[in-house]
Every structure is written in C-alpha cells, then in structure tokens.
C-alpha cells in the first residue's frame, strides 16, 4: 500500500520489521518480541525505531494506526 506521498510502505519494511510490527499490534513488549524473533531487546528497539521512521509514527499506538491505514495487517487483526 502507498502512503499519501506515493511511497510503498509495505515494500519499505523488511520481513523482520513486518513480523515485529504484527507483534506490536498484538500488544507484545520489547522483551516478548525479542524472544519471538530470536533477537536482543536492543535490536528490537532499533527495529521499532526504524518502523516508526518508515511509518512516520511517534508511538506504538500510531504504529498500529499507520499499519491499519496502510493495509499492513492481516484480516484477523
């Protein structure tokens, strides 16, 4: 999907970032996400910072809203 500027957000996220995005939408903490994606909490925090930049979001709530707005969530979310 494209944001308002014609930028394909779905292609901007790596597979890991998309996985982390879905876990954020489920309400997982950084620690829980780290365990699920086999990464350190610091790595997860860096990935979340990058997701925030890509989605132009300043909070997890805004990440979830941007993900929904850009069609990044499966139907069951």
C-alpha positions in Angstrom: 0.0 0.0 0.0 1.1 3.6 -0.6 1.1 6.4 2.0 -0.2 9.8 1.0 3.1 10.6 -0.8 3.0 7.6 -3.1 5.6 5.7 -1.0 5.0 1.9 -0.9 5.2 1.3 2.8 4.8 -2.4 2.6 8.0 -2.7 0.5 9.9 -0.4 2.8 9.6 -2.8 5.7 11.9 -5.8 6.0 10.4 -9.2 6.7 11.7 -8.9 10.3 10.2 -5.4 10.7 6.9 -6.6 9.4 7.0 -9.5 11.9 7.8 -7.1 14.7 5.0 -4.8 13.5 2.5 -7.6 13.8 3.7 -8.4 17.3 3.4 -4.7 18.3 -0.2 -4.9 17.1 -0.8 -7.9 19.3 0.5 -5.8 22.3 3.8 -7.6 22.8 6.5 -5.9 24.8 10.1 -5.5 23.5 11.2 -8.4 25.6 8.4 -10.6 24.3 9.1 -9.6 20.7 12.9 -10.3 21.2 12.0 -13.8 22.3 9.7 -14.4 19.4 12.1 -13.1 16.7 15.3 -14.5 18.3 17.0 -11.1 18.7 18.2 -9.0 21.6 15.9 -6.3 23.1 18.3 -3.7 21.8 17.9 -5.0 18.3 14.2 -5.0 18.6 14.3 -1.4 19.9 16.4 -0.4 16.9 13.9 -2.1 14.5 11.0 -0.4 16.2 12.7 3.0 15.8 13.1 2.2 12.1 9.5 1.2 11.8 8.5 4.5 13.5 10.5 6.4 10.9 9.1 4.4 8.0 5.5 4.8 9.2 6.0 8.4 10.5 4.8 7.3 13.9 5.9 8.5 17.3 4.3 5.8 19.5 3.2 2.2 19.3 -0.4 3.4 19.1 0.5 5.4 16.0 2.4 2.4 14.6 -0.7 0.3 14.9 -2.9 3.0 13.3 -0.5 3.5 10.4 -0.3 -0.2 9.9 -4.1 -0.5 9.7 -4.3 2.6 7.4 -1.7 1.2 5.0 -3.2 -2.3 4.8 -0.2 -4.0 6.6 -2.4 -6.1 8.9 -4.0 -9.4 8.1 -7.8 -9.5 8.3 -7.8 -11.1 11.8 -6.0 -8.2 13.5 
